[in-house]
Amino acid sequence: MIIFTKAKQQHYCTSMTFISLYLQCAVSLQRSLRPRPLSYCKLKRCFSTTFPYCQVGGKDIDYHRPFFPIYYNDVYEVRLPPNHRFPMDKYRKVRERVQDAIHSLPRREERKVQCEFRVSPLVSFEDLVTTHCPKYVQRYIDGDQTEEELRNVGFPWSQQGVDRSFSSTGGTVAAATSICQVRRYQLERQLNDSERGLLFSAHVAGGTHHAFRDRGEGFCVFSDIAVAANVL
């Protein structure tokens, strides 16, 4: 499992390169796997091995093929005060660059990996409190924060900010749980190494590692990686 998070402005190009390389790596390694006999599946109207699908997020996933969901949350962009030093549009720029890099691959290569871009879901209260103080989470939701707390985080409070913070954590949780779900299907069917598709996931956001259990700091409200680890 690979979760790659975008954290710093100076890592902009590196982020795009790493995620693109992950996809190319999956394609390259999949070529070395032993070919499998194919049978026609009328229900799916496609060529497939026997029972190769599982449901992840309401969609059919072929667990024999590399699976690489990429979550993004730039739809929750926050309007910050003029001249604010946080470059909010970096998330959209990274996502667009990664999409362009992937779509520039030859169609035959692109289709070998089940790669799709998904909007990051909002994390649930229950998932957040596996890591963070329930009172802190509720006060943040309600906008009940002191000037000092807001200054330490670096963002003014807004409902947009709440949605963005929840999606930053929710996307990382979804990236982790989605491939664990596919892995569980693979194990249940006792697939050997040559039959299992490679699993990758990414979140073009998150990496909010400065947050504490009961307070935020350094543009980080919640610790998304810690929450994902505790949810798993």
C-alpha positions in Angstrom: 0.0 0.0 0.0 1.3 3.4 -1.0 -0.3 6.6 0.3 1.4 9.7 -1.1 0.5 13.0 0.4 1.1 16.5 -0.9 2.5 18.6 1.9 4.9 21.4 0.8 4.9 23.8 -2.0 8.5 23.0 -2.9 7.5 19.4 -3.4 5.0 20.3 -6.2 6.9 18.7 -9.1 8.2 15.8 -7.0 4.6 14.9 -6.0 3.5 14.7 -9.7 6.6 12.7 -10.6 6.2 10.2 -7.8 2.5 9.4 -8.4 3.2 9.2 -12.1 6.1 6.8 -11.5 3.9 4.7 -9.2 1.5 4.1 -12.1 4.3 3.3 -14.5 5.8 1.0 -12.0 2.5 -0.9 -11.6 2.2 -1.3 -15.4 5.8 -2.5 -15.7 5.6 -5.0 -12.9 2.3 -6.3 -14.1 3.9 -7.4 -17.3 6.1 -9.8 -15.4 3.2 -11.6 -13.9 2.2 -15.0 -15.3 -0.6 -14.8 -18.0 -4.0 -16.1 -16.9 -6.5 -17.9 -19.1 -9.5 -15.7 -20.0 -13.2 -16.5 -20.2 -16.0 -14.4 -21.6 -18.3 -13.0 -18.8 -21.7 -12.1 -20.4 -22.9 -10.4 -17.3 -20.0 -7.9 -17.3 -19.7 -8.0 -21.1 -15.9 -8.1 -20.9 -13.2 -10.6 -20.9 -12.3 -11.7 -17.4 -11.1 -14.5 -15.2 -13.6 -16.3 -13.0 -15.2 -14.0 -10.4 -12.6 -11.3 -10.7 -14.6 -8.4 -9.4 -15.3 -6.9 -6.0 -17.2 -3.8 -5.0 -15.3 -0.8 -3.7 -17.1 2.4 -3.3 -20.0 1.1 -5.3 -17.9 0.3 -8.3 -16.6 -3.0 -9.7 -12.9 -3.5 -9.2 -11.0 -6.3 -10.9 -8.8 -7.6 -8.1 -6.5 -9.4 -10.6 -5.4 -6.0 -12.1 -3.4 -3.2 -10.5 -5.7 -0.9 -8.6 -4.7 2.8 -8.0 -7.3 5.1 -6.7 -6.2 8.8 -6.3 -8.3 11.0 -4.0 -8.3 14.8 -4.2 -10.1 17.5 -2.3 -9.5 20.7 -4.2 -13.2 21.0 -4.6 -13.2 22.2 -1.0 -10.9 25.1 -1.7 -11.1 27.8 1.0 -11.2 31.5 0.2 -8.5 33.0 2.3 -7.8 36.6 3.1 -5.7 38.5 0.5 -2.0 38.0 0.7 -2.4 34.9 2.9 0.8 32.9 2.8 -0.8 29.5 2.4 -0.9 28.5 -1.4 -4.4 26.9 -1.4 -4.4 26.4 -5.2 -1.4 24.0 -5.0 -3.7 21.0 -4.5 -5.6 21.7 -7.7 -2.4 22.3 -9.6 -0.9 19.0 -8.5 -4.1 17.1 -9.3 -4.2 18.5 -12.8 -0.6 17.8 -13.4 -1.0 14.2 -12.3 -4.1 13.8 -14.5 -2.3 15.2 -17.5 0.7 12.9 -16.8 -1.5 9.8 -16.6 -3.7 10.6 -19.6 -0.6 11.3 -21.7 0.3 7.6 -21.4 -0.6 5.5 -24.4 -4.2 4.3 -24.1 -3.1 0.6 -24.1 -0.7 1.3 -21.1 -3.2 3.5 -19.2 -5.9 0.8 -19.4 -3.6 -1.8 -17.7 -4.0 -0.1 -14.3 -7.4 0.7 -12.7 -6.6 4.3 -11.9 -9.4 6.7 -11.2 -9.6 10.1 -9.5 -12.1 10.3 -6.6 -13.3 13.3 -4.6 -12.1 12.9 -1.0 -15.1 12.1 1.3 -15.6 13.9 4.5 -14.3 12.0 7.5 -16.9 10.9 10.1 -16.9 12.2 13.6 -16.5 8.6 14.8 -13.3 8.1 12.8 -11.8 11.5 14.0 -12.2 10.6 17.7 -10.2 7.5 17.3 -7.3 9.9 17.4 -8.5 13.3 18.5 -10.2 14.6 21.6 -14.0 14.6 21.0 -14.4 18.0 22.7 -11.8 19.5 20.4 -13.4 18.0 17.3 -16.9 19.3 18.3 -15.5 22.8 19.2 -13.8 23.0 15.8 -17.1 22.0 14.1 -19.0 24.7 16.0 -16.3 27.4 15.4 -15.8 27.6 19.2 -12.1 28.4 19.1 -9.9 31.1 20.7 -7.9 33.6 18.8 -4.7 31.9 20.0 -6.0 28.5 18.6 -6.8 30.1 15.3 -3.4 31.8 15.2 -1.6 28.5 15.9 -3.5 26.8 13.0 -2.9 29.7 10.6 -6.4 29.7 9.1 -9.5 31.7 10.0 -12.5 29.5 10.9 -15.1 29.0 8.2 -17.5 26.3 7.1 -15.4 26.0 4.0 -12.4 25.3 6.3 -14.3 22.6 8.2 -15.2 20.8 5.0 -11.6 21.1 3.7 -10.2 19.7 7.0 -12.7 16.9 7.1 -12.0 16.0 3.4 -8.2 16.2 4.0 -8.6 13.5 6.6 -11.4 11.6 4.9 -9.4 11.2 1.7 -6.5 9.6 3.5 -8.8 7.3 5.3 -10.5 6.4 2.1 -7.2 5.8 0.2 -6.0 3.4 2.9 -9.3 1.5 3.4 -10.1 1.2 -0.3 -7.0 -0.9 -1.1 -7.3 -2.8 2.2 -10.7 -3.9 1.0 -9.4 -5.1 -2.3 -6.6 -6.9 -0.5 -9.1 -8.6 1.8 -11.0 -9.9 -1.3 -7.7 -11.2 -2.7 -6.9 -13.1 0.5 -10.4 -14.5 0.9 -10.0 -16.0 -2.6 -6.6 -17.3 -1.7 -5.0 -15.8 -4.8 -1.3 -16.5 -5.3 1.3 -13.8 -6.1 0.8 -14.2 -9.9 -3.0 -13.7 -9.6 -3.0 -10.6 -7.3 -3.1 -7.2 -8.9 -0.7 -4.7 -7.3 -2.3 -2.2 -5.0 -1.5 1.5 -4.7 -3.4 4.5 -3.4 -2.8 8.2 -3.1 -4.3 11.3 -1.7 -3.3 14.6 -3.3 -3.8 16.4 0.0 -3.4 15.6 3.7 -0.1 15.0 5.3 -1.3 17.2 8.1 1.2 15.9 10.7 1.5 19.0 12.9 -1.9 18.5 14.5 -2.0 17.3 18.2 -4.7 15.3 19.8 -6.5 18.3 21.2 -5.3 21.2 19.1 -4.2 22.2 15.6 -1.0 23.8 14.6 1.0 24.8 11.4 -1.9 24.7 8.9 -3.0 21.3 10.3 -6.3 20.8 12.1 -6.3 17.0 12.2 -3.6 14.3 11.8 -5.0 12.4 8.8 -2.3 9.7 8.7 -2.8 8.9 12.4 -6.6 8.8 12.0 -6.2 6.4 9.0 -3.9 4.2 10.9 -6.3 4.0 13.9 -9.3 3.4 11.7 -7.5 0.5 10.0 
